[in-house]
Amino acid sequence: MLHRTINESTPILPLPRTLNETAFSSSQLLKFYQETTMNTLMNPNPNLSSPNFSIRTKKLRLLTNSGQQISLVAPANKTHTSIRSKRADSIVRCVLDSSIIDQLGLSESGLHNPSISTSYRSLDIPKPNQTLLDAQARVCTGPTQTKPLTEEQTLKVLDTILRSASGKLGDGEEEVSRAQLGAFFAGMTIRANCFSEATQWSEGETRAMNALWPRLIRELPADIIFIADPEGSIMGVGTSIGPQFVGNGPNEMRLVGALREVLAGGHLGFEEVQGVLRDVLPLETGMHGNVSESLFSAFLIGQRMNRETDRELKAYCLAFDQEHGPPPVADVKSLTHYGEPYDGNTRFFRSTLFVAAVRACYGEASLLHGVEYMSPKGGITEEQMLKFIGANTHLSPLQTKGLLEDEDVGFGYLSQREARPSLYSLRGLREHMKKRPPIATSEKVQQFVRARGKEAIVAGFYHEGYEDPLLMLMRRRGVHSGLVVKGEEGALSMTTRVRSAQATKGPPVNYCAGFRSLSYPFVSEVDGVSRESFSVEVNAKDYGFEPTDTPRTDRSVLRNIELGLAALSGEKGPAYDRIVLNAGMVDHLLGCDGAEDVSAALDRAREAIDSGKALSRLLNYVKASHRI
């Protein structure tokens, strides 16, 4: 049994098929994960089945970033296995002896297990300048959300830009990137050209810009001057640089032409947006890039500030569907594509990975997709959790198809890194833009793998006004059912907590809207493709759930995993209730077979957990992701 004392000669035991055979705690499940998968962390294809590789175990204790001790089981041979801590404030690290490292084909530097979401940020991406990033957060947003700068704030930003351009930044100050310059000046230009009086330039911004504009013209390159004053009409001291700027090379020339329209507050056609995206992506950085990062950053933030039209969002959504050719088709009766925000959760429990394991138990396959780390939130993602517990996160769409079809797994995860390299190339630029680009909306509505049976898409949203565009994109995909959820933090997790009495702008948390191909209650309209549309605010109390506060995770990947494993091991509580609520309600709202009655759908989800089947599915995924 897993909870007995483990010593030097104890063999690794297989996981029981159901929880009725033995009792688990969440910490014991973590111990099992580390026992069976610590060797495979960060390694796409270890050969654990080699007849020459024998494993014995040794009981060890690791110190997490929070100071919590967890009993873990790590592989050991007859010679030596040691555990040492590197950056003990944030990393749990297992170091194996050289013979085992050689047998597994691992590098010692790859065996680490960051437990905080920000630890997953790539060190290859230069950090943005914080002074300018703070200003971008205020001015690179919508026509009603923008917060004008004061004269003092504007002077500080412009001084930072000038000192960066002349190489005179102080110690600890990051260089201002071209992407930051493009986003900041695009925001200022669009505000001057077409925003309302309340969000146009303040008097302080105008005085500061007029005072330093002559120096900016001398210090900044032509592409930045073009973005700041494309027609030579915004600044008191005009210049011919903006009106005469055309860019370098055919790709950049097309981008400049489109950007002139965007900076004036205009919109583009479907083919025009797709043409720009295909010209520019994948983004090549540095001196030899195919276009200036400043221009493309200005283009992306400008489209978002102007609020994208349906045709523009469709262009972003569909532009790279054929990047790897036609998507593989999984032989499953039902497939739900889950579109969580790629930048993760920073505060609350993220439940979708565990929901996918539950739904797989009764034949509802789920495909999750995302990235390891994404700005601006830099929160917990499914890829971080899967990587933490030892799963292979480098699978192709074809390999993921195999996991969806596997009768012992039934769900899958795809990284944007593997599925859409062109879009993945923007992760550094997106951090330097500060605000979300249009791709942050369209990437949630993807079909990296198709199904022979019914297909559905579920996507989370936060900002009011993006419900209908998301549903439009789902209809454009041709799926049978579509659902948008305003979960906590804009993610997909509906909550059981009591709705705050304090009014919030836009739809409340737990608001859902969508369409489906079968008839159920609360129909509001039927479209021309025999789909019924609905909208509903889910009140968990109506379905027998006791109101509870949402568990906090505060960027801790370890804490999120602990909550999910405890729930899948049958431990009742807030995390358990959220997994059940989200599995059952999604089944019902999408019109899944056997979920016509909400109570029956919720009971089915509970049975999947209480029987131990959902936990087995998650463990099977970890093993199968390497075997496949």
Backbone torsions as a table, in degrees:
resi	resn	phi	psi	omega
1	MET	NA	147.5	-172.5
2	LEU	-68.5	-22.8	-174.8
3	HIS	-91.9	3.7	178.3
4	ARG	-79.7	168.0	179.7
5	THR	-66.3	134.1	-180.0
6	ILE	-108.0	128.2	179.7
7	ASN	-123.2	-170.3	-171.5
8	GLU	-60.9	-28.6	-174.6
9	SER	-105.8	5.0	-177.9
10	THR	-73.0	125.1	178.6
11	PRO	-76.3	158.8	174.2
12	ILE	-71.8	130.0	-178.8
13	LEU	-104.1	147.3	177.4
14	PRO	-71.3	154.7	177.2
15	LEU	-70.8	131.7	176.0
16	PRO	-58.2	152.1	-176.3
17	ARG	-70.1	-34.3	179.4
18	THR	-132.7	161.0	-179.9
19	LEU	-74.4	-8.7	178.0
20	ASN	-71.7	-20.0	-176.5
21	GLU	-81.9	-22.9	179.0
22	THR	-159.9	166.0	-178.1
23	ALA	-105.9	139.5	-179.7
24	PHE	-121.4	148.7	161.8
25	SER	-112.7	164.9	-179.0
26	SER	-62.1	-35.1	179.9
27	SER	-69.4	-33.8	176.9
28	GLN	-68.0	-35.9	177.0
29	LEU	-66.3	-39.6	175.4
30	LEU	-60.9	-38.4	179.0
31	LYS	-62.6	-42.0	178.6
32	PHE	-63.6	-42.5	178.5
33	TYR	-58.3	-46.6	-177.8
34	GLN	-67.1	-35.0	179.4
35	GLU	-61.4	-43.6	-172.7
36	THR	-94.1	-15.4	-171.9
37	THR	-131.3	-5.9	-178.3
38	MET	-59.0	-31.8	178.9
39	ASN	-63.8	-27.3	-171.9
40	THR	-99.9	2.8	179.2
41	LEU	-58.0	135.2	175.7
42	MET	67.2	10.5	-177.1
43	ASN	-121.4	120.4	-173.3
44	PRO	-68.4	-27.4	-170.2
45	ASN	-152.8	63.7	178.5
46	PRO	-74.6	150.9	-180.0
47	ASN	-99.0	80.7	-177.9
48	LEU	-77.5	-13.9	-177.0
49	SER	-93.2	5.7	-178.0
50	SER	-59.6	132.3	-179.6
51	PRO	-66.4	-18.0	-179.8
52	ASN	-88.0	0.2	-175.3
53	PHE	-111.0	102.8	178.3
54	SER	-106.8	140.9	-176.2
55	ILE	-120.7	132.7	167.0
56	ARG	-120.9	163.2	-170.7
57	THR	-118.5	159.8	-179.0
58	LYS	-144.0	132.2	-179.5
59	LYS	-76.0	131.0	-176.7
60	LEU	-136.8	159.8	175.3
61	ARG	-125.7	131.9	178.9
62	LEU	-113.7	149.3	178.1
63	LEU	-103.9	118.9	179.1
64	THR	-80.5	175.5	-179.2
65	ASN	-62.8	-25.6	-177.7
66	SER	-88.3	1.4	-178.8
67	GLY	88.7	-0.9	-178.5
68	GLN	-79.2	135.7	175.8
69	GLN	-94.3	135.5	178.3
70	ILE	-125.6	131.8	175.0
71	SER	-76.2	122.9	-179.7
72	LEU	-124.2	156.3	174.6
73	VAL	-116.2	122.4	-179.0
74	ALA	-117.9	150.1	179.2
75	PRO	-61.8	146.9	176.2
76	ALA	-145.2	147.6	172.7
77	ASN	-110.3	-169.5	-174.3
78	LYS	-71.9	-16.9	-175.5
79	THR	-89.1	-66.0	-169.0
80	HIS	-167.8	136.8	166.3
81	THR	-137.0	132.1	179.9
82	SER	-127.5	151.7	174.1
83	ILE	-116.6	127.0	175.1
84	ARG	-133.3	156.8	-177.1
85	SER	-102.8	132.1	173.2
86	LYS	-120.6	128.2	-173.2
87	ARG	51.0	63.3	-171.3
88	ALA	-61.0	-15.6	179.0
89	ASP	-73.0	-17.2	-175.8
90	SER	-143.9	-4.5	-171.6
91	ILE	-130.3	132.4	168.4
92	VAL	-97.5	124.0	-170.8
93	ARG	-128.8	132.9	175.2
94	CYS	-112.8	125.6	178.9
95	VAL	-115.8	119.9	179.9
96	LEU	-95.0	160.8	177.6
97	ASP	-73.0	163.9	-169.4
98	SER	-62.9	-31.4	-177.9
99	SER	-67.7	-39.9	178.9
100	ILE	-71.9	-38.8	176.8
101	ILE	-58.0	-42.9	179.2
102	ASP	-64.6	-42.7	-178.4
103	GLN	-63.1	-36.5	-178.0
104	LEU	-87.0	-11.4	-178.3
105	GLY	73.1	27.7	-178.3
106	LEU	-99.1	159.5	170.3
107	SER	-105.8	142.2	-177.5
108	GLU	-58.4	-35.1	-178.1
109	SER	-68.6	-17.0	-177.6
110	GLY	-88.9	-10.5	-175.3
111	LEU	-90.6	78.0	177.1
112	HIS	-140.1	161.7	-170.4
113	ASN	-141.4	72.8	-177.3
114	PRO	-59.9	136.8	-177.6
115	SER	-105.3	-4.5	177.8
116	ILE	-113.0	137.5	-171.2
117	SER	-58.5	-36.8	-177.7
118	THR	-67.8	-16.6	177.1
119	SER	-67.4	-15.6	-177.0
120	TYR	-89.6	-1.0	177.8
121	ARG	-65.6	135.0	-179.7
122	SER	-69.3	130.1	177.9
123	LEU	-75.9	-9.1	178.6
124	ASP	-75.1	-15.8	-178.4
125	ILE	-93.1	119.8	178.0
126	PRO	-61.4	144.8	178.5
127	LYS	-75.6	142.8	177.1
128	PRO	-75.7	162.8	175.3
129	ASN	-73.7	125.9	-171.9
130	GLN	-69.7	-36.9	179.7
131	THR	-60.2	-45.7	179.7
132	LEU	-71.5	-35.3	-179.9
133	LEU	-61.9	-40.4	177.9
134	ASP	-63.2	-38.9	178.2
135	ALA	-67.8	-39.2	178.5
136	GLN	-61.0	-37.0	179.4
137	ALA	-61.1	-27.3	-178.2
138	ARG	-88.8	-39.7	-169.3
139	VAL	-105.3	-13.5	-177.7
140	CYS	-99.1	52.8	-178.0
141	THR	-139.0	-167.6	-168.1
142	GLY	-75.1	174.2	-175.4
143	PRO	-65.9	-16.7	177.3
144	THR	-111.9	-17.3	-176.6
145	GLN	-92.7	-18.3	-176.1
146	THR	-59.6	140.1	177.5
147	LYS	-119.0	104.8	-178.0
148	PRO	-56.8	150.5	178.5
149	LEU	-85.2	155.8	171.5
150	THR	-81.2	170.5	178.2
151	GLU	-62.0	-42.1	179.8
152	GLU	-62.7	-43.9	179.4
153	GLN	-63.9	-41.7	-179.7
154	THR	-65.1	-42.9	178.5
155	LEU	-62.0	-39.1	178.9
156	LYS	-63.9	-42.7	179.7
157	VAL	-64.3	-49.3	-177.9
158	LEU	-65.6	-35.9	176.5
159	ASP	-64.8	-40.2	177.3
160	THR	-62.1	-42.3	178.3
161	ILE	-61.3	-45.1	-178.4
162	LEU	-67.5	-41.0	178.4
163	ARG	-66.9	-35.6	176.6
164	SER	-66.4	-42.6	-178.9
165	ALA	-64.0	-30.7	-177.9
166	SER	-99.6	6.3	177.8
167	GLY	71.6	32.3	-175.7
168	LYS	-117.7	27.3	177.5
169	LEU	-70.9	150.6	178.7
170	GLY	-80.4	173.3	177.6
171	ASP	-60.8	136.6	178.4
172	GLY	85.4	-6.6	178.0
173	GLU	-92.4	126.4	178.0
174	GLU	-78.0	149.5	177.1
175	GLU	-63.9	142.4	174.8
176	VAL	-76.7	121.1	-175.6
177	SER	-82.4	162.5	176.4
178	ARG	-63.3	-35.9	178.5
179	ALA	-63.5	-40.3	177.6
180	GLN	-64.7	-42.8	178.4
181	LEU	-61.2	-43.0	-180.0
182	GLY	-62.5	-44.9	-179.3
183	ALA	-66.6	-46.2	-176.9
184	PHE	-62.1	-51.1	-176.6
185	PHE	-71.6	-29.0	173.8
186	ALA	-63.8	-42.7	177.4
187	GLY	-61.3	-43.0	179.2
188	MET	-64.9	-40.3	-178.2
189	THR	-68.1	-45.1	179.9
190	ILE	-64.2	-39.0	177.3
191	ARG	-61.8	-42.1	-179.1
192	ALA	-68.2	-33.8	-173.7
193	ASN	-84.1	-35.7	-168.4
194	CYS	-146.2	2.7	178.3
195	PHE	-83.4	161.4	178.6
196	SER	-70.9	168.0	-174.7
197	GLU	-57.7	-36.1	-176.0
198	ALA	-66.1	-27.8	-177.1
199	THR	-116.7	6.8	171.3
200	GLN	-73.4	-175.3	-179.6
201	TRP	-60.4	138.4	172.6
202	SER	-77.4	167.1	176.9
203	GLU	-60.5	-36.2	179.4
204	GLY	-66.3	-41.5	177.5
205	GLU	-62.3	-42.4	-179.4
206	THR	-62.2	-45.6	-179.8
207	ARG	-63.6	-43.4	-177.9
208	ALA	-66.3	-43.4	179.9
209	MET	-64.5	-43.0	179.5
210	ASN	-63.5	-36.5	-177.5
211	ALA	-69.2	-37.7	-172.9
212	LEU	-104.9	-2.5	-178.7
213	TRP	-58.6	-43.4	178.1
214	PRO	-57.1	-39.7	177.5
215	ARG	-70.3	-37.4	178.6
216	LEU	-61.5	-40.9	179.3
217	ILE	-60.4	-38.6	-177.7
218	ARG	-75.0	-33.3	-171.2
219	GLU	-93.4	-30.6	-171.4
220	LEU	-94.7	150.8	179.6
221	PRO	-69.9	166.8	-173.4
222	ALA	-62.7	-35.9	-177.9
223	ASP	-65.3	-34.3	178.6
224	ILE	-72.6	-40.6	177.3
225	ILE	-61.4	-39.7	176.4
226	PHE	-59.5	-46.8	-178.8
227	ILE	-63.6	-39.2	-176.9
228	ALA	-72.1	-29.4	-178.0
229	ASP	-154.0	74.1	-170.9
230	PRO	-63.8	-29.7	-178.4
231	GLU	-109.0	3.5	-178.9
232	GLY	68.6	26.9	-173.8
233	SER	-121.5	-7.1	-175.4
234	ILE	-83.4	-44.7	-175.5
235	MET	-86.0	152.6	179.1
236	GLY	-62.6	-35.9	177.3
237	VAL	-99.5	104.3	-176.3
238	GLY	-73.7	161.0	177.2
239	THR	-146.5	152.4	-179.8
240	SER	-88.4	-3.4	-176.0
241	ILE	-61.8	-49.7	-178.6
242	GLY	-61.3	-52.7	-178.7
243	PRO	-61.5	-29.6	-176.1
244	GLN	-94.0	-5.6	-174.6
245	PHE	-72.5	132.2	179.8
246	VAL	-126.9	-12.9	-179.1
247	GLY	92.0	176.1	-178.1
248	ASN	-117.0	118.9	178.8
249	GLY	86.0	160.6	-175.0
250	PRO	-62.9	-39.1	-179.0
251	ASN	-64.4	-45.6	-179.6
252	GLU	-69.8	-32.7	178.6
253	MET	-64.5	-41.1	177.3
254	ARG	-65.4	-40.7	178.6
255	LEU	-62.0	-42.9	-179.8
256	VAL	-63.0	-41.6	178.3
257	GLY	-60.9	-43.8	178.0
258	ALA	-67.7	-37.7	-177.0
259	LEU	-67.0	-32.6	176.3
260	ARG	-58.3	-41.5	179.3
261	GLU	-66.8	-41.8	-179.0
262	VAL	-65.6	-44.0	-178.6
263	LEU	-65.9	-20.5	176.4
264	ALA	-89.2	3.7	179.8
265	GLY	89.1	9.7	-177.1
266	GLY	-89.3	178.7	-178.0
267	HIS	-124.8	162.5	-174.9
268	LEU	-118.4	163.7	177.0
269	GLY	-83.9	167.1	-178.6
270	PHE	-56.3	-51.8	-176.9
271	GLU	-69.3	-31.3	179.5
272	GLU	-66.8	-43.7	178.2
273	VAL	-65.6	-45.7	179.9
274	GLN	-61.1	-38.9	178.6
275	GLY	-61.0	-43.9	178.8
276	VAL	-62.9	-46.5	-177.6
277	LEU	-61.4	-43.2	-178.1
278	ARG	-73.2	-27.1	174.1
279	ASP	-67.8	-39.0	-167.7
280	VAL	-91.9	-36.8	-171.7
281	LEU	-99.2	146.0	0.6
282	PRO	-68.5	144.6	-175.1
283	LEU	-73.8	126.0	175.1
284	GLU	-102.8	124.0	-175.9
285	THR	-94.7	166.5	176.6
286	GLY	92.8	-170.3	-175.3
287	MET	-63.7	-27.6	-175.1
288	HIS	-102.9	19.2	177.4
289	GLY	-64.7	156.8	-176.4
290	ASN	-73.3	-23.6	172.7
291	VAL	-145.1	163.6	175.9
292	SER	-69.2	132.0	178.1
293	GLU	-61.8	-31.5	-179.7
294	SER	-63.0	-40.9	-178.8
295	LEU	-67.3	-43.7	-177.7
296	PHE	-72.5	-36.3	175.1
297	SER	-61.1	-43.3	177.9
298	ALA	-62.6	-38.4	179.4
299	PHE	-63.0	-48.4	-176.5
300	LEU	-66.1	-47.0	-177.5
301	ILE	-70.4	-32.7	178.7
302	GLY	-65.4	-40.9	177.6
303	GLN	-62.7	-40.4	179.0
304	ARG	-68.2	-40.5	179.8
305	MET	-65.8	-30.9	178.6
306	ASN	-81.8	-2.2	-174.9
307	ARG	60.5	104.1	-173.6
308	GLU	-58.3	142.5	172.4
309	THR	-80.4	168.4	178.4
310	ASP	-59.0	-41.8	-177.5
311	ARG	-68.6	-32.7	176.9
312	GLU	-68.4	-44.2	178.7
313	LEU	-64.1	-39.1	177.0
314	LYS	-60.5	-38.1	179.1
315	ALA	-63.3	-44.8	177.4
316	TYR	-62.9	-39.0	-175.5
317	CYS	-68.8	-39.7	-170.0
318	LEU	-102.7	-6.3	-168.8
319	ALA	-57.6	-34.2	-173.0
320	PHE	-119.7	27.5	179.1
321	ASP	-58.1	-32.1	-176.1
322	GLN	-102.7	21.2	-176.8
323	GLU	-59.3	-37.2	176.1
324	HIS	-111.3	21.6	-175.3
325	GLY	84.4	-174.4	-180.0
326	PRO	-59.1	141.2	179.9
327	PRO	-67.8	147.1	176.3
328	PRO	-66.1	154.8	-177.4
329	VAL	-112.2	117.9	-179.2
330	ALA	-84.7	139.6	179.2
331	ASP	-86.0	72.2	178.2
332	VAL	-130.5	150.9	-176.4
333	LYS	-76.3	-21.3	-176.7
334	SER	-154.0	138.3	179.2
335	LEU	-142.1	125.5	177.1
336	THR	-109.6	124.1	176.5
337	HIS	-91.6	122.7	-177.2
338	TYR	-100.5	120.3	179.7
339	GLY	-108.8	80.7	174.1
340	GLU	-77.4	152.7	170.7
341	PRO	-56.8	130.6	-174.0
342	TYR	-68.5	-18.4	-177.0
343	ASP	-89.7	5.2	166.4
344	GLY	80.1	-173.5	179.4
345	ASN	-108.9	134.4	178.8
346	THR	-106.0	-16.6	-173.9
347	ARG	-120.7	-49.0	-166.7
348	PHE	-111.3	159.8	178.1
349	PHE	-51.3	128.8	179.0
350	ARG	-104.3	113.6	-164.4
351	SER	-102.7	-9.1	-166.0
352	THR	-62.5	-36.4	178.1
353	LEU	-58.5	-41.9	-178.3
354	PHE	-76.1	-32.2	173.7
355	VAL	-62.8	-40.4	179.6
356	ALA	-61.7	-39.8	178.2
357	ALA	-64.8	-37.7	178.5
358	VAL	-66.0	-49.8	-175.9
359	ARG	-65.3	-28.4	178.7
360	ALA	-64.7	-25.5	-176.5
361	CYS	-65.3	-25.5	-179.9
362	TYR	-120.4	30.3	167.8
363	GLY	87.2	9.4	176.4
364	GLU	-98.6	94.1	-177.2
365	ALA	-71.9	144.8	-178.8
366	SER	-128.8	138.8	174.5
367	LEU	-117.2	113.2	176.7
368	LEU	-95.9	150.3	177.3
369	HIS	-150.3	154.6	-177.9
370	GLY	171.9	-149.4	-179.9
371	VAL	-139.5	170.5	177.8
372	GLU	-73.8	-42.4	-177.8
373	TYR	-151.0	137.4	179.5
374	MET	-149.3	140.4	173.3
375	SER	-83.1	162.1	8.3
376	PRO	-86.5	-19.6	-173.5
377	LYS	-79.1	-35.9	-177.9
378	GLY	59.5	42.5	-175.9
379	GLY	-94.5	-170.6	-179.5
380	ILE	-71.3	132.7	178.3
381	THR	-123.6	165.0	176.8
382	GLU	-61.8	-36.0	-179.4
383	GLU	-64.9	-38.0	176.3
384	GLN	-63.2	-44.6	-178.9
385	MET	-64.9	-44.6	179.2
386	LEU	-63.3	-40.8	179.0
387	LYS	-65.0	-39.3	-179.2
388	PHE	-61.2	-41.2	-177.7
389	ILE	-88.8	6.0	169.5
390	GLY	99.9	7.2	-179.6
391	ALA	-75.1	156.0	174.7
392	ASN	-81.9	118.8	-178.4
393	THR	-106.6	19.8	-179.2
394	HIS	-115.0	38.2	-177.6
395	LEU	-86.2	147.6	175.2
396	SER	-85.4	166.0	174.6
397	PRO	-55.6	-38.6	-179.6
398	LEU	-66.6	-41.0	177.4
399	GLN	-66.9	-38.0	178.5
400	THR	-66.0	-35.9	173.8
401	LYS	-53.7	-41.9	178.9
402	GLY	-62.3	-37.3	177.9
403	LEU	-68.8	-37.0	177.5
404	LEU	-63.5	-35.6	-178.1
405	GLU	-83.4	-17.2	-177.9
406	ASP	-66.1	120.8	-175.5
407	GLU	-68.5	-13.5	177.2
408	ASP	-98.7	-2.7	-179.9
409	VAL	-120.2	-81.1	173.0
410	GLY	84.4	10.2	171.4
411	PHE	-149.6	167.5	-177.6
412	GLY	-153.3	163.3	175.5
413	TYR	-131.1	136.7	176.8
414	LEU	-124.9	129.9	175.3
415	SER	-84.2	140.5	174.9
416	GLN	-58.2	-27.2	177.7
417	ARG	-56.2	-39.1	-178.4
418	GLU	-91.9	-34.6	-172.4
419	ALA	-86.0	-37.2	-178.2
420	ARG	-139.4	74.3	-179.0
421	PRO	-54.8	-34.7	-178.7
422	SER	-61.9	-45.5	179.2
423	LEU	-72.3	-33.1	179.2
424	TYR	-64.7	-27.1	-179.4
425	SER	-65.5	-10.1	-178.2
426	LEU	-91.2	-0.4	-171.6
427	ARG	-61.5	-35.9	177.5
428	GLY	-70.5	-43.5	178.0
429	LEU	-60.1	-39.8	-178.4
430	ARG	-64.3	-34.7	176.5
431	GLU	-66.1	-37.0	-177.9
432	HIS	-80.5	-15.0	175.2
433	MET	-79.3	-24.9	-178.6
434	LYS	75.5	-52.7	-177.6
435	LYS	-94.0	156.8	-176.3
436	ARG	-70.7	134.5	175.8
437	PRO	-85.2	174.1	178.3
438	PRO	-56.2	-29.5	-179.7
439	ILE	-61.8	-27.3	178.8
440	ALA	-62.6	-26.0	174.7
441	THR	-84.7	-50.9	-171.9
442	SER	-70.7	-27.8	-178.0
443	GLU	-68.5	-16.4	178.6
444	LYS	-77.8	-11.2	-176.0
445	VAL	-117.8	68.8	-177.9
446	GLN	-120.6	155.0	175.8
447	GLN	-128.2	83.1	-177.7
448	PHE	-75.6	-23.5	174.3
449	VAL	-134.3	138.0	176.7
450	ARG	-99.5	173.1	-179.1
451	ALA	-131.3	150.1	174.8
452	ARG	-72.8	-26.9	179.5
453	GLY	-95.2	-152.8	-179.1
454	LYS	-70.7	149.2	176.8
455	GLU	-127.1	146.2	177.4
456	ALA	-139.7	156.0	175.5
457	ILE	-127.1	135.0	174.9
458	VAL	-122.6	131.6	-179.2
459	ALA	-138.0	145.8	176.1
460	GLY	-93.2	154.5	176.1
461	PHE	-148.2	161.4	177.7
462	TYR	-127.5	-51.4	-173.8
463	HIS	-77.4	132.6	178.5
464	GLU	-58.8	138.5	178.2
465	GLY	104.3	-11.4	179.8
466	TYR	-98.8	0.3	177.9
467	GLU	-64.4	-52.2	-176.8
468	ASP	-66.6	-42.6	175.7
469	PRO	-59.1	-39.3	178.2
470	LEU	-64.3	-43.0	178.4
471	LEU	-66.9	-35.1	175.5
472	MET	-59.7	-44.7	179.6
473	LEU	-65.1	-36.3	177.4
474	MET	-64.8	-43.0	176.8
475	ARG	-62.5	-39.5	178.5
476	ARG	-62.2	-29.3	176.9
477	ARG	-73.1	-16.8	177.5
478	GLY	79.9	22.3	-179.0
479	VAL	-77.8	160.5	180.0
480	HIS	-73.1	-34.8	-178.0
481	SER	-140.5	149.8	177.5
482	GLY	-141.8	147.0	-176.2
483	LEU	-147.4	131.6	169.9
484	VAL	-112.5	139.3	-175.8
485	VAL	-128.6	129.5	169.6
486	LYS	-92.8	85.8	176.7
487	GLY	-87.1	-176.5	179.3
488	GLU	-66.9	137.8	-176.4
489	GLU	60.7	24.2	-179.2
490	GLY	74.6	7.3	178.7
491	ALA	-90.2	-167.4	-173.4
492	LEU	-93.1	-5.4	-172.6
493	SER	-80.3	107.4	170.3
494	MET	-70.7	151.3	-172.6
495	THR	-114.6	158.3	174.9
496	THR	-101.4	2.1	-179.3
497	ARG	-73.5	158.7	179.0
498	VAL	-71.1	137.3	179.4
499	ARG	-63.5	136.0	-179.5
500	SER	-63.6	138.7	177.8
501	ALA	-70.4	-20.1	179.6
502	GLN	-76.0	122.5	-176.4
503	ALA	-65.1	138.2	175.8
504	THR	-117.1	153.1	-179.2
505	LYS	-72.6	136.2	177.3
506	GLY	84.1	-172.4	-178.5
507	PRO	-62.4	148.2	179.6
508	PRO	-76.3	163.9	172.6
509	VAL	-60.0	141.5	-176.0
510	ASN	82.7	7.8	173.2
511	TYR	-74.7	133.4	179.5
512	CYS	-130.5	143.6	174.3
513	ALA	-144.6	150.8	-179.7
514	GLY	178.1	-163.3	177.8
515	PHE	-147.2	158.3	179.0
516	ARG	-155.7	166.3	-172.4
517	SER	-93.7	-2.9	-179.5
518	LEU	-119.7	159.5	-176.3
519	SER	-90.3	124.8	174.8
520	TYR	-137.7	175.8	179.6
521	PRO	-62.2	175.9	-178.2
522	PHE	46.4	48.1	173.6
523	VAL	-81.7	133.8	179.0
524	SER	-107.9	-25.4	178.7
525	GLU	-164.8	161.6	176.5
526	VAL	-126.3	127.0	-178.6
527	ASP	-89.0	-176.1	-174.0
528	GLY	-76.4	0.8	-179.9
529	VAL	-114.1	27.3	179.4
530	SER	57.4	38.0	173.5
531	ARG	-109.8	140.2	176.4
532	GLU	-102.9	136.6	-179.0
533	SER	-101.8	151.4	-177.4
534	PHE	-150.8	161.2	168.6
535	SER	-147.2	141.0	-175.7
536	VAL	-157.3	146.5	171.3
537	GLU	-102.1	114.8	-175.8
538	VAL	-78.7	120.4	175.2
539	ASN	-107.3	106.2	-174.3
540	ALA	-58.9	-30.4	-179.0
541	LYS	-63.0	-30.1	178.6
542	ASP	-64.5	-18.3	-177.2
543	TYR	-111.5	20.5	172.6
544	GLY	89.4	6.9	179.2
545	PHE	-84.6	135.3	174.3
546	GLU	-76.1	134.8	178.2
547	PRO	-61.0	130.6	177.6
548	THR	-142.7	150.7	174.1
549	ASP	-70.4	147.8	180.0
550	THR	-71.3	133.4	178.0
551	PRO	-59.6	136.6	177.3
552	ARG	-87.1	143.1	173.8
553	THR	-121.9	-30.1	174.1
554	ASP	48.2	56.4	176.4
555	ARG	69.7	3.6	-179.5
556	SER	-85.0	109.4	176.5
557	VAL	-63.4	-41.8	179.0
558	LEU	-57.8	-45.9	-178.5
559	ARG	-64.2	-40.4	179.8
560	ASN	-63.0	-41.0	178.5
561	ILE	-66.5	-43.1	178.7
562	GLU	-56.8	-45.7	-179.9
563	LEU	-62.4	-44.3	-178.6
564	GLY	-67.4	-42.1	179.9
565	LEU	-68.0	-38.5	177.0
566	ALA	-61.0	-42.3	179.1
567	ALA	-64.9	-46.8	-179.2
568	LEU	-68.3	-19.0	175.4
569	SER	-84.7	2.4	174.9
570	GLY	98.1	4.8	-179.7
571	GLU	-74.4	114.9	-176.5
572	LYS	-74.5	145.0	-179.4
573	GLY	158.7	-171.5	-176.1
574	PRO	-57.1	-41.9	-179.0
575	ALA	-66.8	-42.9	176.8
576	TYR	-57.6	-48.3	-178.2
577	ASP	-61.8	-38.9	-179.2
578	ARG	-68.1	-37.8	177.8
579	ILE	-65.1	-45.6	178.7
580	VAL	-62.3	-47.7	-178.7
581	LEU	-59.0	-46.0	-175.1
582	ASN	-73.8	-33.9	176.0
583	ALA	-68.9	-49.8	-176.6
584	GLY	-67.5	-42.6	-178.6
585	MET	-69.3	-38.6	176.8
586	VAL	-63.4	-42.9	176.9
587	ASP	-57.2	-45.4	-177.6
588	HIS	-68.2	-48.0	-175.4
589	LEU	-68.6	-29.7	178.2
590	LEU	-81.7	-9.3	-179.9
591	GLY	79.5	32.9	-179.5
592	CYS	-69.8	150.8	178.4
593	ASP	-59.7	134.9	178.7
594	GLY	81.7	2.9	-177.7
595	ALA	-117.7	20.6	180.0
596	GLU	-60.4	-36.2	176.8
597	ASP	-99.1	128.1	-176.0
598	VAL	-61.3	-43.7	-178.3
599	SER	-60.7	-41.1	178.5
600	ALA	-65.5	-38.7	179.0
601	ALA	-64.5	-41.7	179.1
602	LEU	-67.6	-40.5	178.6
603	ASP	-63.6	-37.5	178.7
604	ARG	-62.8	-40.0	177.8
605	ALA	-66.8	-41.1	178.5
606	ARG	-62.2	-41.9	-179.4
607	GLU	-62.8	-37.0	179.1
608	ALA	-62.6	-35.0	178.7
609	ILE	-79.1	-51.6	-172.7
610	ASP	-64.9	-26.2	178.3
611	SER	-79.1	-12.5	-177.0
612	GLY	89.0	-2.8	-176.4
613	LYS	-66.5	-40.1	-177.3
614	ALA	-65.6	-41.4	177.6
615	LEU	-62.5	-42.8	178.6
616	SER	-60.6	-38.1	178.8
617	ARG	-61.9	-42.3	-179.5
618	LEU	-66.1	-43.8	177.8
619	LEU	-64.1	-39.7	178.5
620	ASN	-62.9	-35.5	179.1
621	TYR	-61.9	-44.9	-178.9
622	VAL	-58.2	-47.0	-178.8
623	LYS	-68.7	-45.6	-176.1
624	ALA	-67.9	-28.7	-178.8
625	SER	-64.6	-25.2	175.4
626	HIS	-88.9	-38.9	-177.1
627	ARG	-66.9	-35.4	-173.1
628	ILE	-68.5	NA	NA
